Amino acid sequence: MSEPRARILVIDDESEIRESLELLLTSEGYDVDLAPNATEGERRLASKRYDLVLLDLMMPDKSGMEVLRDFRLIDSETPVFMITAYGSVEGAVQAVKLGANDFFPKPWDNEKLLIEIDRMIAGQRLSTENAQLKKALKQRYSFPNIIGKSDRMLRLLDLVEQVASSRSTILVTGETGTGKELIAKAIHTSSPRAEFPFVAVNSGSLPTDLLESTLFGHVRGAFTSATHTKKGSFEVANRGTIFFDEIGTVSAETQSKLLRVIQEREFTPLGSTETIKVDVRILAATNADLRKMVDEGRFREDLYYRLNVININLPPLRERKEDIPALVEFFFAKFCRENEKFLDVSGKSTLRFQPEALQVLMEHNWPGNVRELENVIERAVVLAADTLVPVDVFPEHLLQANGIRIRRTEGESLPADASLFEIVADYERRIILDRLEQSHWSQTDAAASLRVPLSTLNQKIKRLEIDIKRKGV
């Protein structure tokens, strides 16, 4: 059976009216509930959600106006259409004041009623979807999605919450991969500027002339390839936030122009004589030591102090390892959804690391910080053959960094100090090779004899670097 277009409640004391509306609405694909009086109508409204309510104005136990007034105290969104045999301008005005969305006198025009019901429900759903989308976008960069339960991260998030509502310029510092842009987006999303643009500029990826054109825009003819006028990032970000990633890479000439924008709140596009005023909050990030760069004459001291009004320093992952289990769970959920695998009926990830594998993650030094961990978890999700993920899904550099040697040339014997991980992987590799030889290198037959899915066997063959093509010749 197809899903109903919407669920509608009809509250009317006249059985003919209820039956007529039920027949009309169900023929159009709506799911209809009926209430013969105000008391029953209120009971149904309290126990179930509806997409629209058709409410009679005059009923013996309680007037429709009273039902409407009480309903609006607990629900201001669900559309309500009043219906009455005593239509009047005064009644319509009063119903609208109490929160009715429309007013239909008896007898009504069926075609008009259906058109208005359809329009109202469609509009309400669009409004709800837009609100949910805005909420989802906001939550994407809200504090709960910045994963961290360690004392350092909790103190940092308290600081982020404090400074988000201010106009102050903020410098976010930390090693590569610690999440500086994520923090910047969280600040913007939690600020009064959240409804306006967040414009990120990767300062380190652009040469000086292109960076200035990107920031300040240009007019037609400003340079050879300027075939049309283009707005710069500052103008696009007006009333919002502009974020400079890797601010330490900006040239001395551009530093001077940035200082003027911060001080004067204005700039001049390339090739133009017109000054443009802007209201932009500036956030910047760097993994360099700007104070040292100032001392060495590579960064303007006045710009440094303008940017470093408030400093948020992100700790490296090796200094907050207690956050790793929560980060693992977060990334498992993310990549299981993206790959549409290992999800339970509620859409949650069912993957877990074996204790030994999680221990490897806890002991690793994470030079690439959260970004490195994210890549490791994405790889684990792609290569996982079972819900309990073993250590051998990890990339070789991580295994080697932790003294684990799984991948070896064929025929090489295990070292005397082999770890449990290496012993298990070696045994698994020998078993798979034996079954492949018995099945004349048919992966399908080998998978059947091992009683595992073919996809599982192929993943193990790939991880253990068994050369099927060469053996199958």
PyMOL commands that set and color helices and strands:
alter all, ss='L'
color gray80, all
select helices_A, chain A and resi 15-27+38-47+64-74+89-98+110-140+143-145+151-164+180-189+203-205+208-216+233-236+247-249+252-264+290-295+301-307+317-319+321-339+355-363+369-383+391-393+396-401+420-438+443-450+454-463+468-471
alter helices_A, ss='H'
color red, helices_A
select strands_A, chain A and resi 7-11+31-35+52-56+80-84+102-105+170-173+198-202+241-245+266-267+276-277+281-286+310-313+352-353+388-389
alter strands_A, ss='S'
color yellow, strands_A
deselect
rebuild
show_as cartoon
